[in-house]
Amino acid sequence: MAMLTEDFDANRQEGVLITQPIQEGKRIFKDSLVCYDGRGGYGGVGQGELVPAEDKSGLIFAGVSFEGGKNPAQDISEDVYLKSEIRVLKEGVFEFDFDGTASDAIRGQEVVIINDHTVGLSSTANIVCGTVVGIVSATKVKIRINNYTS
């Protein structure tokens, strides 16, 4: 491509809400923690497709789903192959279940993914997803995901 010779529209967006593909055969619910599968995107480029968050090595925290969606398994021999996509929030404060007893002592601490709606202080894979900014109850916390999403 040649250098620009006139103004160009780069279709800028804030980057707070982005559209990402869902891995085939997966279903994601609204306002759930989501990860990239880590297998690379189209042609092995990128961080992969979205899957529900879980305590599993190899996953990369993507954010919080703005909407639900699913990508049913499809016959790849078909001429037309459609991918389901959803919008993902890359920053903000969200309320999730807490694995353990939440108290003021954990305010400011990093939390890791337990599953698509639960966070804790430690897990097997230790996928960090945010910082505790509020205690809602003994079983619920508010976390800020800014700077933890990929």
C-alpha positions in Angstrom: 0.0 0.0 0.0 1.2 3.5 -0.8 1.5 6.4 1.6 -1.6 8.4 2.3 -2.2 11.4 0.0 -5.4 12.6 1.9 -7.1 12.3 5.2 -8.0 8.8 6.3 -10.8 7.4 8.5 -9.2 4.7 10.7 -12.7 3.8 12.2 -11.5 4.6 15.8 -13.3 3.1 18.7 -12.7 3.6 22.4 -11.6 0.0 23.0 -13.8 -0.4 26.0 -16.3 -2.6 24.1 -15.0 -4.8 21.4 -16.5 -7.6 19.3 -14.8 -11.0 19.5 -15.6 -14.5 18.0 -16.9 -17.4 20.2 -15.2 -20.8 20.0 -17.3 -23.3 18.1 -19.6 -25.3 20.4 -19.4 -22.8 23.3 -22.1 -20.7 24.9 -21.4 -17.5 26.8 -23.9 -15.8 29.2 -24.3 -12.1 29.6 -22.2 -10.4 32.3 -19.9 -13.4 32.7 -16.1 -13.6 32.8 -14.7 -14.7 29.5 -11.3 -15.8 28.3 -9.5 -16.4 25.0 -8.7 -20.0 24.4 -5.1 -19.2 23.7 -5.0 -21.2 20.4 -4.6 -18.2 18.2 -7.2 -16.6 16.1 -7.8 -16.9 12.4 -4.8 -18.6 10.9 -3.2 -19.0 14.3 -2.8 -15.2 14.7 -4.0 -13.5 17.9 -5.0 -14.9 21.2 -7.8 -17.1 20.1 -11.6 -17.3 20.4 -13.8 -16.6 23.4 -14.7 -19.3 25.9 -16.4 -19.1 29.3 -13.8 -18.4 32.0 -12.7 -21.3 34.1 -9.7 -22.3 36.2 -7.7 -23.9 33.3 -4.2 -23.3 32.2 -3.6 -21.8 28.8 -6.6 -19.4 29.0 -6.1 -15.6 28.7 -8.5 -13.2 30.5 -10.5 -11.3 27.9 -13.0 -9.3 29.9 -16.7 -9.4 30.8 -19.4 -10.4 28.2 -21.7 -7.5 27.4 -24.2 -9.9 25.9 -24.7 -13.6 25.7 -24.1 -15.7 22.6 -23.3 -19.2 21.3 -21.5 -20.8 18.4 -23.1 -24.1 17.8 -20.9 -26.9 16.3 -21.2 -26.7 12.5 -20.3 -29.0 9.7 -17.1 -27.5 8.4 -17.7 -29.1 5.0 -20.4 -26.5 4.3 -19.5 -23.8 1.9 -20.6 -21.1 4.3 -19.1 -21.0 7.8 -20.5 -18.4 10.1 -18.9 -17.5 13.4 -20.9 -16.2 16.3 -19.5 -13.1 18.0 -20.3 -11.1 21.1 -19.2 -7.8 22.5 -16.8 -7.9 25.5 -16.2 -5.1 28.0 -12.4 -4.6 28.6 -12.7 -2.3 31.6 -15.1 -1.4 34.4 -16.2 -2.6 37.9 -18.4 -5.7 38.2 -19.9 -7.7 41.0 -19.1 -11.5 41.1 -19.3 -14.3 43.6 -16.3 -14.8 45.8 -14.7 -18.2 46.6 -14.1 -17.9 50.3 -15.2 -15.3 52.8 -15.1 -11.7 51.6 -14.0 -9.1 54.1 -12.3 -5.7 54.1 -9.0 -7.5 54.5 -9.1 -8.5 50.7 -9.9 -5.0 49.5 -7.2 -4.0 47.0 -6.0 -7.6 46.4 -5.8 -9.2 43.0 -8.3 -12.0 42.3 -8.2 -14.9 40.0 -10.8 -16.8 37.9 -12.5 -19.7 39.5 -15.3 -20.0 36.9 -17.4 -17.7 34.7 -19.0 -15.9 37.7 -16.7 -16.6 40.6 -13.3 -15.1 41.6 -11.0 -16.0 44.4 -7.6 -15.3 45.9 -5.9 -18.4 44.4 -6.7 -21.2 42.0 -4.8 -23.9 40.1 -4.2 -21.8 37.0 -4.1 -18.4 38.8 -5.6 -16.4 35.9 -5.7 -12.9 37.3 -8.8 -10.9 36.3 -9.0 -7.8 38.6 -8.6 -6.1 41.9 -11.2 -6.1 44.7 -12.6 -2.6 45.1 -15.7 -3.4 47.1 -17.2 -5.9 49.4 -20.9 -6.5 48.7 -21.4 -9.4 51.2 -19.5 -12.4 52.6 -19.9 -14.1 49.3 -19.8 -11.3 46.7 -17.2 -8.7 45.7 -16.8 -5.9 43.3 -13.7 -6.1 41.1 -12.1 -3.6 38.7 -10.9 -5.4 35.5 -9.0 -2.4 34.0 -5.4 -3.3 33.0 -6.1 -7.1 33.4 -7.7 -7.8 30.1 -5.9 -8.8 26.9 
